[in-house]
Amino acid sequence: MSWAGAPMVAFDLETTGTDIETDRIVTAALIGLDAEGRTERVRTWLVDPGIRIPAQATAIHGITTEHARAHGAPKAAVITEITRAICEVLDAGTALVVMNARYDLSLLDRECRRVGVAPLTERLRATPSPVIDPLVLDKHADPYRKGRRTLQALCAHYGVALEEAHDAAADAAAAARTARRLGETYASIGSLPLADLHALQVRAAAEQAASLQRYLRRTSDATAHVEPAWPVVPFTSERIGR
């Protein structure tokens, strides 16, 4: 059976910004999708990020600093729960779907290090796998399609409903359904064993990063660097904010 017809679990974050080294988690969701596409085992978290949530971020996900401080759980406890839950998924051999995994899983890694929790790479003693990233797979399968590649855009393209964009649970469920649709649409993707699918995405993400880097250096910034690592950007510095 193709992985596209098997149960999977999806993960999503809403955050204070877009920098994996300095921004913080505000909400998180881990959503199971059964073989029929029904959601199950829904887990969500609201975190007190410990810093002010910028107005630009609140405008996207709707969570204010005041709300997070009043109702959010302590960060260390939440980060521990999230990493433990993800490890359980991957240890069971279940696919973890993460839209733009390079961002979400890298930010989770930095948050773990910030609060003194062992990150996924240490708990698993390996890079998290198997991960399915609809963004990487869509770019690989249909590289020349014009237009944006946001989750909303992919949902529209593949006919997946997304009723509450930027709600972590809704986004996670939509990402899983989009991943499933990709596997059903492209036989060359859907027929791969999960280990081979993961390896394909490692290569594809590096190729996509190199292509974007060449474009940026040619058009706007001669020194531009686009990170090729996937699904987690390695931690190599002490630049993360406290």
Sine and cosine of phi, psi and omega as CSV:
sin_phi,cos_phi,sin_psi,cos_psi,sin_omega,cos_omega
0.00,0.00,0.66,-0.75,0.06,-1.00
-0.91,0.41,0.53,-0.85,0.08,-1.00
-0.85,0.53,-0.43,0.90,-0.03,-1.00
-0.91,0.41,-0.35,0.94,0.02,-1.00
-0.97,-0.25,0.14,0.99,-0.04,-1.00
-0.98,-0.21,0.33,-0.95,0.11,-0.99
-0.86,0.51,0.52,-0.85,0.04,-1.00
-0.52,-0.85,0.24,-0.97,0.02,-1.00
-0.80,-0.60,0.68,-0.74,-0.03,-1.00
-0.89,-0.46,0.55,-0.84,-0.04,-1.00
-0.79,-0.61,0.64,-0.76,0.04,-1.00
-0.51,-0.86,0.51,-0.86,0.06,-1.00
-0.84,-0.54,0.52,-0.86,0.33,-0.94
-0.89,-0.46,0.65,-0.76,-0.25,-0.97
-0.69,-0.72,-0.03,-1.00,0.03,-1.00
-1.00,0.09,-0.18,0.98,-0.04,-1.00
0.02,-1.00,-0.38,-0.92,-0.14,-0.99
-0.87,-0.50,0.15,0.99,-0.01,-1.00
-0.99,-0.14,0.89,-0.45,-0.07,-1.00
-0.92,0.39,-0.37,0.93,-0.06,-1.00
-1.00,0.08,-0.46,0.89,-0.14,-0.99
-0.84,-0.55,-0.30,0.95,-0.06,-1.00
-1.00,0.06,0.15,-0.99,-0.18,-0.98
-0.78,-0.62,0.40,-0.92,0.09,-1.00
-0.98,0.20,0.69,-0.72,0.09,-1.00
-0.94,-0.34,-0.77,0.64,0.09,-1.00
-0.72,-0.70,0.38,-0.92,0.04,-1.00
-0.56,-0.83,0.43,-0.90,0.04,-1.00
-0.56,-0.83,0.61,-0.80,0.10,-0.99
-0.78,-0.62,0.90,-0.43,-0.16,-0.99
-0.82,-0.57,0.80,-0.60,0.10,-0.99
-1.00,0.07,0.58,-0.81,0.07,-1.00
-0.82,-0.57,0.86,-0.51,-0.03,-1.00
-0.99,0.17,0.00,-1.00,-0.09,-1.00
-0.90,0.44,-0.38,0.93,0.03,-1.00
-1.00,-0.04,0.01,1.00,0.02,-1.00
1.00,0.02,0.14,0.99,0.03,-1.00
-1.00,0.10,0.60,-0.80,0.04,-1.00
-0.98,0.22,0.57,-0.82,0.02,-1.00
-0.44,-0.90,0.26,-0.97,0.05,-1.00
0.76,0.65,0.81,0.58,-0.01,-1.00
-0.99,0.17,0.84,-0.55,0.08,-1.00
-0.80,-0.59,0.77,-0.64,0.01,-1.00
-0.75,-0.66,0.44,-0.90,-0.01,-1.00
-0.67,-0.74,0.64,-0.77,0.19,-0.98
-0.90,-0.43,0.79,-0.61,-0.13,-0.99
-0.90,-0.43,0.62,-0.79,0.27,-0.96
-0.99,0.13,0.95,-0.30,-0.13,-0.99
-0.95,0.31,-0.23,0.97,0.01,-1.00
0.99,0.10,-0.04,1.00,0.08,-1.00
-0.69,-0.72,0.21,-0.98,0.06,-1.00
-0.94,0.34,0.63,-0.78,0.06,-1.00
-1.00,0.04,0.88,-0.47,-0.02,-1.00
-0.85,0.52,0.50,-0.87,-0.01,-1.00
-0.85,0.52,-0.57,0.82,0.00,-1.00
-0.89,0.45,-0.62,0.79,0.02,-1.00
-0.95,0.32,-0.68,0.74,0.04,-1.00
-0.86,0.51,-0.61,0.79,0.01,-1.00
-0.89,0.46,-0.43,0.90,-0.01,-1.00
-1.00,0.07,-0.79,0.61,-0.11,-0.99
-0.96,-0.27,-0.16,0.99,0.12,-0.99
1.00,0.08,0.03,1.00,-0.03,-1.00
-0.99,-0.11,0.85,-0.53,0.03,-1.00
-1.00,-0.03,0.28,-0.96,0.07,-1.00
-0.85,0.53,-0.70,0.71,-0.04,-1.00
-0.89,0.46,-0.67,0.74,0.01,-1.00
-0.91,0.42,-0.70,0.72,-0.01,-1.00
-0.90,0.43,-0.63,0.78,0.01,-1.00
-0.93,0.37,-0.60,0.80,-0.05,-1.00
-0.98,0.21,-0.56,0.83,-0.16,-0.99
-0.87,-0.50,-0.22,0.98,-0.05,-1.00
-0.97,0.23,0.52,-0.86,0.04,-1.00
-0.99,0.16,0.38,-0.93,0.06,-1.00
-0.85,0.53,0.66,-0.75,-0.14,-0.99
-0.87,0.50,-0.73,0.68,-0.10,-1.00
-0.85,0.52,-0.66,0.75,0.00,-1.00
-0.91,0.42,-0.67,0.74,-0.01,-1.00
-0.92,0.39,-0.71,0.70,-0.01,-1.00
-0.87,0.49,-0.63,0.78,0.05,-1.00
-0.88,0.47,-0.72,0.69,0.00,-1.00
-0.89,0.46,-0.69,0.73,-0.04,-1.00
-0.90,0.44,-0.76,0.65,-0.05,-1.00
-0.90,0.43,-0.62,0.79,0.04,-1.00
-0.89,0.45,-0.69,0.73,-0.02,-1.00
-0.91,0.42,-0.66,0.75,0.02,-1.00
-0.91,0.40,-0.65,0.76,0.05,-1.00
-0.86,0.51,-0.64,0.76,0.02,-1.00
-0.88,0.47,-0.65,0.76,0.03,-1.00
-0.89,0.46,-0.78,0.63,-0.08,-1.00
-0.95,0.32,-0.59,0.81,0.05,-1.00
-0.89,0.46,-0.48,0.88,0.03,-1.00
-0.99,0.17,-0.08,1.00,-0.01,-1.00
0.99,0.15,0.18,0.98,0.02,-1.00
-0.99,0.15,0.63,-0.77,0.02,-1.00
-0.94,0.34,0.69,-0.72,0.08,-1.00
-0.97,-0.26,0.90,-0.45,0.00,-1.00
-1.00,-0.05,0.79,-0.61,0.02,-1.00
-0.62,-0.78,0.92,-0.40,0.08,-1.00
-0.93,0.36,0.83,-0.55,-0.08,-1.00
0.84,0.54,0.85,0.53,-0.07,-1.00
-0.84,0.55,-0.56,0.83,-0.01,-1.00
-0.82,0.57,-0.55,0.83,0.02,-1.00
-0.99,0.15,-0.85,0.53,-0.12,-0.99
-0.89,0.46,-0.73,0.69,-0.05,-1.00
-0.95,0.30,-0.51,0.86,0.05,-1.00
-0.95,0.31,-0.66,0.76,0.04,-1.00
-0.90,0.43,-0.64,0.77,0.08,-1.00
-0.88,0.48,-0.66,0.75,0.05,-1.00
-0.84,0.54,-0.71,0.70,-0.03,-1.00
-0.93,0.36,-0.59,0.80,0.05,-1.00
-0.91,0.42,-0.64,0.77,0.06,-1.00
-0.85,0.53,-0.74,0.67,-0.03,-1.00
-0.91,0.41,-0.56,0.83,-0.04,-1.00
-0.91,0.41,-0.59,0.81,-0.07,-1.00
-0.97,-0.25,0.10,0.99,0.06,-1.00
0.98,0.19,0.49,0.87,0.05,-1.00
-0.97,-0.26,0.69,-0.72,0.02,-1.00
-0.88,0.48,0.83,-0.55,-0.02,-1.00
-0.96,0.29,0.15,-0.99,-0.05,-1.00
-0.83,0.56,-0.68,0.73,-0.05,-1.00
-0.87,0.49,-0.55,0.84,0.03,-1.00
-0.98,0.18,-0.66,0.75,0.00,-1.00
-0.90,0.44,-0.65,0.76,-0.04,-1.00
-1.00,0.04,-0.24,0.97,-0.09,-1.00
0.84,0.54,0.53,0.85,-0.01,-1.00
-0.15,-0.99,0.19,-0.98,0.14,-0.99
-0.92,0.38,0.68,-0.73,0.01,-1.00
-0.79,0.62,0.76,-0.66,-0.04,-1.00
-0.27,-0.96,0.58,-0.82,0.02,1.00
-1.00,0.07,0.74,-0.68,0.05,-1.00
-0.92,-0.39,0.62,-0.78,0.07,-1.00
-0.86,-0.51,0.85,-0.53,-0.06,-1.00
-0.89,-0.45,0.96,-0.27,-0.02,-1.00
-0.84,0.54,-0.53,0.85,0.00,-1.00
-0.91,0.43,-0.75,0.66,0.00,-1.00
-0.90,0.43,-0.69,0.72,-0.03,-1.00
-0.92,0.40,-0.65,0.76,0.01,-1.00
-0.90,0.44,-0.69,0.72,0.03,-1.00
-0.89,0.45,-0.59,0.81,0.01,-1.00
-0.94,0.35,-0.70,0.72,-0.09,-1.00
-0.97,0.23,-0.51,0.86,-0.10,-0.99
-0.66,-0.75,0.92,0.40,-0.19,-0.98
-0.93,0.36,-0.39,0.92,-0.12,-0.99
-0.98,-0.22,0.09,1.00,0.02,-1.00
-0.93,0.38,0.74,-0.67,0.02,-1.00
-0.97,0.23,0.37,-0.93,0.10,-0.99
0.96,-0.26,0.05,-1.00,-0.07,-1.00
-0.97,0.24,0.31,-0.95,0.01,-1.00
-0.83,-0.56,0.51,0.86,0.08,-1.00
-0.93,0.37,0.20,-0.98,0.05,-1.00
-0.87,0.50,-0.68,0.74,0.02,-1.00
-0.86,0.51,-0.66,0.75,-0.01,-1.00
-0.92,0.40,-0.66,0.75,0.01,-1.00
-0.92,0.39,-0.63,0.77,0.04,-1.00
-0.87,0.49,-0.69,0.72,0.02,-1.00
-0.89,0.45,-0.66,0.75,-0.04,-1.00
-0.92,0.38,-0.64,0.77,-0.07,-1.00
-0.99,-0.16,0.11,0.99,0.08,-1.00
0.95,0.32,0.63,0.78,0.01,-1.00
-0.96,-0.29,0.74,-0.67,0.00,-1.00
-0.96,0.29,0.69,-0.73,0.10,-1.00
-0.64,-0.77,0.99,-0.16,-0.14,-0.99
-1.00,-0.03,-0.42,0.91,-0.04,-1.00
-0.75,-0.66,0.93,0.36,-0.03,-1.00
-0.83,0.55,0.63,-0.78,0.02,-1.00
0.96,0.28,0.22,0.98,0.32,-0.95
-1.00,-0.07,0.82,-0.58,-0.15,-0.99
-0.83,0.55,-0.68,0.73,-0.02,-1.00
-0.92,0.40,-0.69,0.72,0.01,-1.00
-0.91,0.42,-0.66,0.75,0.00,-1.00
-0.91,0.41,-0.65,0.76,0.01,-1.00
-0.88,0.47,-0.73,0.69,0.00,-1.00
-0.89,0.46,-0.66,0.75,0.01,-1.00
-0.92,0.40,-0.61,0.79,0.03,-1.00
-0.89,0.45,-0.66,0.75,0.02,-1.00
-0.89,0.45,-0.68,0.73,-0.01,-1.00
-0.93,0.37,-0.55,0.83,0.06,-1.00
-0.93,0.37,-0.66,0.75,0.06,-1.00
-0.86,0.51,-0.70,0.71,0.01,-1.00
-0.88,0.48,-0.67,0.74,0.00,-1.00
-0.90,0.43,-0.61,0.80,0.07,-1.00
-0.88,0.48,-0.71,0.71,0.02,-1.00
-0.90,0.44,-0.55,0.84,0.03,-1.00
-0.97,0.24,-0.52,0.86,-0.07,-1.00
-0.98,0.19,-0.64,0.77,-0.09,-1.00
-0.91,-0.41,0.96,-0.27,-0.05,-1.00
-0.87,0.49,-0.54,0.84,-0.02,-1.00
-0.92,0.40,-0.37,0.93,0.07,-1.00
-1.00,-0.07,-0.76,0.65,-0.09,-1.00
-0.91,0.42,-0.41,0.91,-0.04,-1.00
-1.00,0.09,-0.13,0.99,-0.07,-1.00
-0.98,0.21,0.62,-0.78,0.21,-0.98
-0.88,0.47,0.42,-0.91,-0.08,-1.00
-0.85,0.53,-0.64,0.77,0.00,-1.00
-0.89,0.46,-0.65,0.76,0.01,-1.00
-0.94,0.33,-0.59,0.81,0.05,-1.00
-0.89,0.46,-0.68,0.73,0.02,-1.00
-0.88,0.47,-0.72,0.69,0.00,-1.00
-0.89,0.46,-0.63,0.78,0.06,-1.00
-0.85,0.52,-0.68,0.73,-0.03,-1.00
-0.93,0.37,-0.57,0.82,0.08,-1.00
-0.85,0.52,-0.73,0.68,0.01,-1.00
-0.92,0.39,-0.71,0.70,-0.05,-1.00
-0.90,0.44,-0.67,0.75,0.01,-1.00
-0.89,0.46,-0.64,0.77,0.03,-1.00
-0.91,0.41,-0.65,0.76,0.02,-1.00
-0.91,0.41,-0.66,0.75,0.02,-1.00
-0.91,0.42,-0.65,0.76,0.03,-1.00
-0.90,0.43,-0.68,0.74,0.00,-1.00
-0.90,0.43,-0.63,0.78,0.02,-1.00
-0.90,0.43,-0.71,0.70,0.02,-1.00
-0.90,0.43,-0.64,0.77,0.01,-1.00
-0.89,0.46,-0.69,0.73,0.05,-1.00
-0.86,0.50,-0.67,0.74,0.01,-1.00
-0.89,0.46,-0.73,0.69,-0.02,-1.00
-0.90,0.44,-0.66,0.75,0.01,-1.00
-0.92,0.38,-0.49,0.87,0.00,-1.00
-0.99,0.17,-0.51,0.86,-0.16,-0.99
-0.95,-0.33,-0.45,0.89,-0.14,-0.99
-0.58,-0.82,-0.54,0.84,-0.12,-0.99
-0.57,-0.82,0.96,-0.30,-0.08,-1.00
-0.91,0.41,-0.27,0.96,-0.02,-1.00
-0.93,-0.36,0.20,0.98,-0.06,-1.00
-0.85,0.53,0.64,-0.77,0.07,-1.00
-0.79,-0.62,0.79,-0.61,0.06,-1.00
-0.90,-0.43,0.86,-0.50,-0.08,-1.00
-0.88,0.48,0.82,-0.57,-0.01,-1.00
-1.00,0.03,-0.29,0.96,-0.10,-0.99
-0.92,0.38,0.57,-0.82,0.02,-1.00
-0.42,-0.91,0.62,-0.78,0.08,1.00
-1.00,-0.02,-0.03,1.00,0.03,-1.00
-0.80,-0.61,0.78,-0.63,0.10,-0.99
-0.96,0.26,0.84,-0.54,-0.04,-1.00
-0.85,0.52,0.59,-0.81,0.05,-1.00
-1.00,0.06,0.88,-0.47,-0.08,-1.00
-0.76,-0.65,0.10,1.00,-0.06,-1.00
-0.55,-0.83,0.02,-1.00,0.07,-1.00
-0.95,-0.32,0.55,0.84,-0.09,-1.00
-0.99,0.13,-0.15,0.99,-0.06,-1.00
-0.92,0.39,0.65,-0.76,0.00,-1.00
-0.96,0.29,0.50,-0.87,0.07,-1.00
-1.00,-0.05,0.00,0.00,0.00,0.00
